[in-house]
Amino acid sequence: MDEQFNELLDQYYHAWFRYHPEKAVHAGVPGYEETLRPFGDDETGVLISLNRKLISALDELRYSELSAEKQLDYRILYDAASIELHDLLERDWRYLMPQKYLPIEAIHQLIHRPVENLHQSLKHRLQEIPQYLRSAKSYLLLKPQQIPPEWVSRGIQEARAGAHYFRELMNDPVVMQKFKNPARLQPLCDAAAHAMDEFEKLLKKDISPHAAGSFSCGEEHFNMLLNNRHHLEINTDQLYAFGENLFRQTQQALADLCKELPGPDDIESQLAKIRLQHPGNGSEELLNAYRSRMHAAYNFVVEHELLTMPDTQALKIVETPVYLRNEIPFAAYDEPPGDDPQQRGFYYITPVNSDGFLLEHNWTSIDLTCVHEAFPGHHLQFVTANKNSKNSLPRRLNASATLYEGWALYCEDLMQEQGFLNKPEHQFMVLRDRLWRALRVMLDVELHTRNLSIDAAAQRMCDVLGFDISHARADLNWYIQSPTVPMSYAVGWSLIKALRDEESAKESFNLKQFHDRLLSVGGCALPLVIKQAFGEQTWRKVYTKVFSDS
């Protein structure tokens, strides 16, 4: 039965990648580098049919006769196809999300990832862009009143950033290194930049005056994502109760800690004191500060043998690409594709454009961010997954934030416990950032199911967390586009914490082995990982411990 499933899997993805070429490049699957994502009615109809046929074929397979590994892949694949089918039929992005048409990442990934026939692939994708964006116009003009104004604004910002990106592309050091005569691509880049300018004008003139749709996905869809993407057996009310409980507990712990610290005993004063200690605002000075602390975190993880280190990995700290800066106000991580022999990830640092943003790059936060994004956080988790033979295509293509964000947040606690984050300021920021993640749970639910406005959400982030208003809005930009991802940080952290409590009660417990076991399944949803690596009974205990009061 495993062979039959593998054959079905191969057939499906061979066809599916034609409609998701960027995902193929990201997953390290060759053969799809030259095209952009097709979105015409015919192509979308074929994709709908493809998912329906897959679901029907999976229904006919004898699930009980599959091996445990294939049963896991079956569940992930079935649910992913069901979610995509539902989205295409009920909430077709082509009419609602202008920002998804912008093929900037489609170009960026070719340059910064190992791909075959780079020159030809880049040329073909660049050539497609003008007609690609012209074709988008007919879909966006069909129902402009249904488009959320927030997504129009996002599209305008990204189109403007994209135009700048293409005009400067030939000056990119990587392009200059990989191309003997990059100037030959300049006409294609200019045409792509002009297409971005025209798309921005379209959004401003023809779409924005009419846009009145809602970004909220609704309770039914939100619950479906909780159940089928994250495999959490809860609903929005239970999730919100969990967030409220964690928020209250963390707020109290933070208030108690403030009383023990020198100076005023309120959160705002302590935070202000920490923020004043930061590197200079020069671009290279900021990058070097992050490089220094990243290397320190790496050495600490190796010396303390906190988990098995991959035999090959690399992580490069660079400035955040211009087109991503509206979405990444401070720092982020971009994982390597599965077939990258170097397993080189990118650690993005966004240059500061105001004193308020510089304050967030304080030394304490830099330490936490390097733990979260690099070692032992995102980078080690993704590279470990990529080098794992069990990390099949369904798992690589459907990574769940409950695992990768839960793990990264857990790593902050781990490195504090082990002595790397060893200052009172670290303890304060760990709690403050946990408060942020607890608030995210509530905002995630309220934005998508309880009619919370962007303005109200941004003000709460400023009031509770001391955020600059522009930082709050930048964070919310991706909340409203990615329902159930914001909640994943705190939920994943809580599940891993409960799992470790359960496992550490055993006499045979070994911390390194626990971490290796947790990361042994791949990048899929954390509940599936726990069931696969630790057993159904352990999962039930962990679930009860985390959600019993919710």
C-alpha positions in Angstrom: 0.0 0.0 0.0 3.0 2.3 0.6 4.0 2.0 -3.0 0.6 2.9 -4.2 0.5 5.9 -2.0 4.0 7.0 -3.2 2.9 6.7 -6.8 -0.2 8.9 -6.1 2.0 11.4 -4.2 4.5 11.7 -7.1 1.7 12.1 -9.7 -0.1 14.7 -7.7 3.0 16.9 -7.0 4.3 16.6 -10.5 1.1 18.3 -11.6 0.6 20.5 -8.6 4.0 22.2 -8.9 2.9 23.5 -12.3 0.5 25.8 -10.5 2.9 26.6 -7.6 6.4 27.0 -9.3 7.7 29.2 -6.5 6.9 26.5 -3.9 8.8 24.0 -6.1 11.9 26.2 -6.0 11.5 26.8 -2.3 11.2 23.0 -1.6 14.2 22.3 -3.8 12.3 20.5 -6.6 13.9 21.2 -10.0 12.0 21.8 -13.3 9.7 24.7 -12.4 12.2 27.6 -12.3 11.2 29.4 -15.5 7.5 30.1 -14.9 5.3 32.3 -12.6 2.2 31.0 -10.8 -0.6 30.7 -13.4 -4.0 32.1 -12.3 -6.2 32.0 -15.4 -9.7 30.4 -15.2 -8.5 27.3 -17.1 -5.5 26.8 -14.9 -7.5 27.4 -11.7 -10.1 25.0 -12.9 -7.5 22.3 -13.5 -6.1 22.9 -10.0 -9.5 22.5 -8.4 -10.0 19.3 -10.4 -6.6 18.1 -9.3 -7.3 18.5 -5.7 -10.8 16.9 -6.0 -9.2 13.9 -7.7 -6.5 13.5 -5.1 -9.0 13.6 -2.3 -11.1 11.0 -4.1 -8.1 8.8 -4.7 -7.0 9.1 -1.0 -10.5 8.1 0.1 -10.1 4.9 -1.8 -6.8 4.0 -0.3 -6.8 1.6 2.6 -5.3 3.9 5.3 -4.9 1.2 7.9 -2.5 -0.7 5.6 -0.1 2.2 5.3 3.1 2.4 7.4 3.1 4.9 10.3 5.2 7.3 8.3 2.9 7.2 5.3 -0.2 7.5 7.5 1.3 10.8 8.7 2.0 12.0 5.2 -1.5 10.9 4.1 -3.1 13.1 6.8 -1.0 16.1 6.0 -1.6 15.8 2.2 -5.4 15.2 2.6 -5.9 18.2 4.8 -3.7 20.5 2.7 -5.6 19.6 -0.5 -8.9 20.1 1.3 -7.9 23.5 2.6 -6.7 24.7 -0.9 -9.8 23.4 -2.5 -12.0 25.2 0.0 -10.0 28.4 -0.5 -10.3 28.3 -4.3 -14.0 27.7 -4.2 -15.1 29.9 -1.3 -12.5 32.7 -1.0 -10.7 32.9 -4.4 -7.6 35.0 -3.8 -7.6 36.3 -7.5 -10.5 38.6 -6.7 -9.4 39.7 -3.2 -5.7 39.9 -2.7 -3.8 42.2 -5.1 -0.6 41.8 -3.2 -0.4 38.1 -4.1 0.0 38.9 -7.8 3.3 40.7 -7.2 6.0 38.3 -8.4 8.9 39.8 -6.5 9.8 36.8 -4.4 9.6 34.7 -7.6 12.7 36.6 -8.8 14.4 37.0 -5.5 14.4 33.3 -4.8 16.1 32.5 -8.1 19.0 34.8 -7.3 19.6 33.7 -3.7 18.9 29.9 -4.0 20.7 27.2 -5.9 18.7 26.7 -9.1 19.5 25.1 -12.4 19.9 27.3 -15.5 19.8 30.5 -13.4 20.3 32.8 -16.4 17.5 31.3 -18.5 15.1 31.0 -15.5 15.6 34.6 -14.5 15.2 35.8 -18.0 11.9 33.8 -18.5 10.3 35.0 -15.3 11.3 38.6 -15.8 9.8 38.5 -19.4 6.5 37.2 -18.0 6.0 40.0 -15.4 4.4 42.8 -17.6 1.8 40.6 -19.2 1.3 38.8 -15.9 0.3 42.0 -14.1 -1.8 43.2 -17.0 -3.8 40.0 -16.8 -4.4 40.5 -13.1 -6.3 43.7 -13.8 -9.4 41.9 -15.2 -9.8 39.9 -12.0 -9.3 42.8 -9.6 -11.7 45.0 -11.5 -14.5 42.5 -11.4 -15.4 42.8 -7.7 -13.3 45.7 -6.4 -15.9 46.4 -3.6 -15.1 43.0 -2.1 -11.3 43.7 -1.8 -10.3 44.7 1.8 -8.8 48.3 1.7 -6.0 47.0 4.0 -4.9 44.6 1.2 -5.1 47.4 -1.4 -2.7 49.5 0.8 -0.5 46.5 1.2 -0.4 46.0 -2.6 0.4 49.6 -3.2 3.3 49.5 -0.7 4.7 46.3 -2.2 4.3 47.4 -5.8 6.2 50.5 -5.0 8.9 48.5 -3.2 9.0 46.1 -6.1 9.6 48.8 -8.7 12.6 49.9 -6.6 13.8 46.4 -6.3 13.8 45.7 -10.0 15.4 49.0 -10.9 18.3 48.2 -8.5 18.5 44.5 -9.2 21.5 44.8 -11.5 23.4 46.4 -8.6 22.8 43.4 -6.3 26.2 42.0 -5.4 24.9 38.4 -5.9 23.7 39.3 -9.4 27.0 41.0 -10.2 28.8 37.9 -9.0 26.6 35.3 -10.9 26.3 37.2 -14.2 29.2 38.1 -16.4 27.2 40.9 -18.0 24.2 41.8 -15.8 23.5 44.9 -17.9 22.0 42.6 -20.5 19.1 42.0 -18.2 18.5 45.7 -17.5 15.7 46.1 -20.2 13.8 43.2 -18.7 14.2 44.7 -15.2 13.1 48.1 -16.4 10.0 46.6 -18.0 9.2 44.8 -14.7 9.7 48.0 -12.8 7.4 49.8 -15.1 4.8 47.0 -14.8 5.0 47.5 -11.0 4.4 51.3 -11.4 1.4 50.6 -13.6 0.0 48.1 -11.1 0.4 50.6 -8.3 -1.5 53.2 -10.4 -4.3 50.6 -11.0 -4.7 50.0 -7.3 -4.7 53.7 -6.4 -7.0 54.9 -9.2 -9.4 52.0 -9.9 -9.4 49.7 -6.9 -8.8 51.8 -3.8 -11.9 54.1 -4.2 -14.2 51.1 -4.3 -12.5 48.7 -1.9 -14.7 47.9 1.1 -14.3 44.2 1.8 -13.3 42.5 5.0 -10.0 40.8 5.7 -11.6 38.6 8.4 -11.7 35.0 7.4 -14.7 34.2 9.7 -15.1 31.7 12.5 -15.9 28.7 10.3 -12.7 29.1 8.3 -10.6 29.9 11.4 -11.8 26.7 13.1 -11.1 24.7 10.0 -7.5 25.9 10.0 -7.1 25.1 13.7 -8.4 21.6 13.1 -7.0 20.7 9.7 -3.8 22.8 9.3 -2.6 22.8 12.9 -4.4 19.6 14.0 -5.6 21.3 17.2 -8.9 19.9 18.5 -10.1 23.3 19.7 -12.3 26.1 18.5 -12.0 29.9 18.6 -13.5 30.2 22.1 -11.2 27.7 23.6 -8.2 29.3 21.9 -9.2 32.8 23.1 -9.6 31.5 26.7 -6.1 30.0 26.4 -4.7 33.4 25.3 -6.5 35.3 28.0 -5.1 32.9 30.7 -1.6 33.1 29.4 -1.8 36.9 29.1 -2.9 37.3 32.7 -0.3 34.9 34.0 2.5 36.6 32.0 1.4 40.1 32.9 1.5 39.2 36.6 4.9 37.5 36.3 6.2 40.6 34.6 4.8 42.9 37.2 6.3 40.8 40.0 9.7 40.8 38.3 9.6 44.6 37.9 9.4 44.9 41.7 12.6 43.0 42.1 14.6 45.1 39.5 16.4 48.3 40.3 14.6 51.5 39.5 10.8 52.1 39.0 8.7 49.0 39.4 6.5 49.6 36.3 6.9 47.8 33.0 7.1 50.9 30.9 10.1 52.3 32.9 12.0 49.0 32.9 11.5 48.6 29.2 12.6 52.2 28.5 15.8 51.6 30.5 16.6 48.4 28.5 15.9 50.1 25.1 18.5 52.8 25.7 21.3 50.2 25.5 21.7 49.6 21.8 24.3 49.6 19.0 24.7 52.6 16.7 22.2 53.1 13.9 24.8 52.6 11.1 23.8 49.7 8.9 27.0 47.7 9.1 27.3 48.4 12.9 23.8 47.0 13.4 24.6 43.9 11.3 27.8 43.3 13.1 26.1 43.5 16.4 23.7 40.7 15.3 26.6 38.7 13.8 28.5 38.8 17.1 25.6 37.6 19.2 24.6 35.0 16.7 28.1 33.4 16.8 28.0 33.5 20.6 24.6 31.7 20.7 26.0 29.1 18.2 29.1 28.4 20.3 26.9 28.1 23.5 24.6 25.5 21.9 27.6 23.5 20.7 29.5 23.6 24.0 26.4 22.6 26.0 25.3 19.9 23.6 21.7 21.0 23.6 20.9 19.1 20.5 22.6 17.2 17.7 24.1 19.8 15.3 23.7 19.3 11.5 26.9 18.4 9.8 26.4 21.1 7.2 24.7 24.5 7.7 25.3 28.2 7.1 23.5 31.3 8.1 24.1 34.7 6.5 23.0 37.9 8.1 21.9 40.5 5.5 19.7 43.5 5.3 16.1 42.7 4.8 15.2 43.0 1.0 13.5 46.4 0.4 10.3 44.7 -0.8 9.9 42.9 2.5 10.5 45.8 4.9 6.8 46.7 5.3 6.2 43.2 6.5 9.4 42.7 8.6 10.0 45.8 10.8 13.0 44.3 12.7 14.3 40.8 11.9 13.2 37.5 10.3 14.5 34.2 9.0 14.4 32.6 5.6 15.1 28.9 5.5 17.1 27.0 2.9 15.4 24.7 0.3 15.7 21.0 1.0 18.2 20.4 -1.9 20.7 23.1 -0.9 24.0 21.3 -0.3 25.2 24.1 2.0 21.9 24.4 3.8 22.4 28.2 3.9 19.6 30.3 5.5 19.3 34.0 5.5 18.8 36.1 8.7 17.2 39.4 7.7 17.8 42.6 9.7 15.8 45.6 8.7 17.7 48.9 8.7 16.3 51.4 11.1 14.4 54.4 9.8 13.5 56.1 13.1 14.7 56.3 16.7 11.7 54.3 17.8 12.8 51.4 15.6 16.4 51.6 16.8 15.2 51.2 20.4 13.8 47.8 19.5 17.4 46.7 18.4 18.6 46.9 22.0 21.3 44.5 23.1 18.9 42.4 25.2 16.5 42.0 22.3 19.4 41.2 19.9 20.4 38.3 22.2 16.8 37.0 22.2 16.3 37.4 18.5 19.5 35.5 17.7 18.3 32.6 19.9 14.9 32.7 18.3 15.9 33.1 14.7 19.2 31.3 14.6 20.6 29.1 17.3 19.0 26.9 18.5 15.8 28.4 17.0 14.5 28.5 13.5 17.7 27.9 11.6 18.7 24.7 13.4 15.1 23.4 13.3 14.6 23.9 9.6 18.1 22.6 8.7 17.5 19.5 10.9 14.2 19.0 9.1 15.7 19.4 5.7 18.4 16.8 6.4 15.9 14.3 7.7 15.0 11.6 5.2 11.5 11.4 6.8 10.8 15.1 6.0 8.8 14.2 2.9 7.3 16.7 0.4 3.9 16.9 2.3 5.8 17.8 5.5 8.2 20.3 3.8 5.3 22.0 1.9 3.0 22.2 4.9 5.3 23.4 7.8 3.2 24.5 10.7 4.0 27.5 12.8 2.9 25.6 15.9 6.2 23.7 15.5 8.6 26.2 14.1 7.4 29.2 16.1 6.7 27.2 19.2 10.2 25.7 19.0 11.8 29.2 18.6 9.9 30.6 21.5 10.7 27.6 23.7 14.4 28.1 22.8 14.3 31.5 24.5 13.3 29.8 27.7 15.9 27.1 27.2 18.8 29.4 26.7 17.7 31.4 29.7 17.5 28.2 31.8 20.9 27.0 30.5 22.7 30.3 31.3 23.2 32.1 27.9 20.4 34.7 28.6 21.7 35.2 32.1 20.9 38.8 32.9 17.7 40.2 34.7 17.1 42.2 31.5 16.9 38.9 29.5 14.3 37.6 32.0 12.3 40.8 31.6 12.4 40.7 27.8 11.5 37.0 27.7 8.4 37.7 29.7 7.6 40.9 27.8 7.9 39.0 24.5 5.7 36.2 25.9 3.1 38.8 26.7 3.3 39.9 23.1 2.7 36.4 21.9 -0.2 35.9 24.3 -1.8 39.1 23.0 -1.3 37.8 19.5 -3.6 34.8 20.3 -6.4 37.2 21.3 -5.8 39.6 18.4 -5.7 36.6 15.9 -9.2 35.5 17.1 -10.6 39.0 17.4 -9.4 40.3 14.0 -10.8 37.3 12.1 -13.9 36.4 14.1 -14.9 39.3 16.3 -14.7 42.4 14.0 -11.7 44.0 15.7 -10.4 46.9 13.6 -6.8 47.4 12.7 -6.8 50.8 14.5 -8.0 49.3 17.7 -5.6 46.3 17.5 -2.7 48.7 16.9 -3.6 50.9 19.8 -3.7 47.8 22.1 -0.3 46.8 21.1 1.0 50.3 21.8 -0.7 50.4 25.2 0.2 46.9 26.4 3.6 46.4 24.8 4.9 49.9 24.4 5.2 49.5 20.6 5.7 52.4 18.2 2.5 52.7 16.2 4.3 52.0 12.9 5.7 48.8 14.4 2.3 47.7 15.5 0.8 48.3 12.1 3.7 46.5 10.4 3.1 43.5 12.6 -0.7 43.5 12.0 0.0 43.6 8.2 0.7 39.9 8.3 -1.8 39.0 11.0 -4.7 39.9 8.7 -3.3 37.9 5.8 -2.4 34.8 7.8 -5.2 33.7 10.2 -4.1 31.2 12.9 -0.4 31.9 12.4 -0.1 34.6 15.1 -1.7 32.3 17.7 0.9 29.5 16.8 3.8 31.0 18.8 2.2 30.9 22.2 0.3 27.7 21.5 3.4 25.9 20.2 5.5 27.1 23.1 2.9 25.9 25.6 2.6 22.5 24.0 6.4 22.0 24.0 6.7 23.2 27.6 4.0 20.7 28.7 5.6 17.9 26.7 8.9 18.5 28.3 7.3 18.6 31.8 5.7 15.2 31.0 8.9 13.6 29.6 11.3 15.1 32.2 9.4 13.3 35.0 10.8 10.0 33.7 14.1 8.7 35.1 15.6 8.2 31.7 15.1 11.8 30.6 18.0 13.4 28.6 17.6 16.9 27.4 19.6 16.5 24.2 17.7 13.3 23.3 14.4 15.1 24.0 15.2 17.9 21.6 16.5 15.4 18.9 13.3 13.4 19.3 11.1 16.5 19.0 12.8 17.5 15.8 13.0 14.0 14.3 9.6 14.0 12.5 10.0 17.0 10.2 8.3 20.4 10.0 4.7 19.4 10.3 2.0 20.4 12.8 3.2 20.0 16.4 0.3 17.8 17.5 1.2 15.4 14.7 4.9 15.5 15.8 4.1 14.7 19.4 1.8 11.8 18.5 4.4 10.4 16.0 7.5 10.8 18.2 6.1 10.4 21.7 2.8 8.6 21.3 -1.0 9.2 21.4 -1.2 8.8 25.2 1.5 11.5 25.7 -0.3 13.8 23.3 -3.6 13.5 25.2 -1.8 14.4 28.5 -0.1 17.4 26.9 -3.3 18.6 25.2 -5.2 18.3 28.5 -2.5 20.2 30.4 -2.5 23.1 28.0 -6.2 23.4 27.2 -7.9 22.0 30.3 -8.7 25.6 31.6 -9.7 26.9 28.1 
